[in-house]
Amino acid sequence: MAVNRDPILKRCRYLGISPTVVGIDKKSRKNPGSNSRRKVSEYGMQLKEKQKLKFIYGVLEKQFYHYYELAAKMEGQAGNNLIVLLESRLDNVVYRMGLASTRRESRQLVNHGHFLVNGKKVDIPSYRVKVGDVITLRDKSKSSTKFKDNLEITKSRVVPAWLDEKRDEFKATVTRMPTVEDLDYEVEAHLIVELYSK
């Protein structure tokens, strides 16, 4: 399996996003996006938006293109559908619940089988949650100091409105599907659609 080993802060600076979007509290020495000396072409802007989403969610090209194909077949705008598909991944939900400090960590925790969806163990990070799904931490894992520490670290993180979270029970319910308005970063998803539809 391919692993992305790009330096996180350097990548955040290039893509013009805050490191807090990916769960890193360290402040980058330069302002995000401060290296934009040259005028960026239309293709360059489209490519950057695609790279931004791939980096935030830790998805590689083949899987990302598969999400785009699914988004294009769904009703509504393909760009917004793409965001919904990425946000509804199980590893992202675990990150949004505050049970992992970064999405990379949440992917690993899901892989190790720490979470249940509607009472059944799911160890696939790309599993797509649906409205009404209940995501809980496995009983065995509740006694682990790891998750208590993570909740302490992430207590200032805002839980999105589409999740009904009960922190003391290590549990969250998906009340509705996420929307672009729920995001904590800016993205121009229509540029990604333009890039792929050439």
Secondary structure, DSSP 8 states (H G I E B T S, - for coil): -------HHHHHHHHT--GGGGT--S--SS-TTTT--S---HHHHHHHHHHHHHHHHT--HHHHHHHHHHHHHSSS-HHHHHHHHHHTBHHHHHHHHTSSSSHHHHHHHHHTT-EEETTEE---TT-B--TT-EEEE-HHHHT-HHHHHHHHHTTTS---TTEEEEGGGTEEEE-S---GGG-SS---HHHHHHHHT-
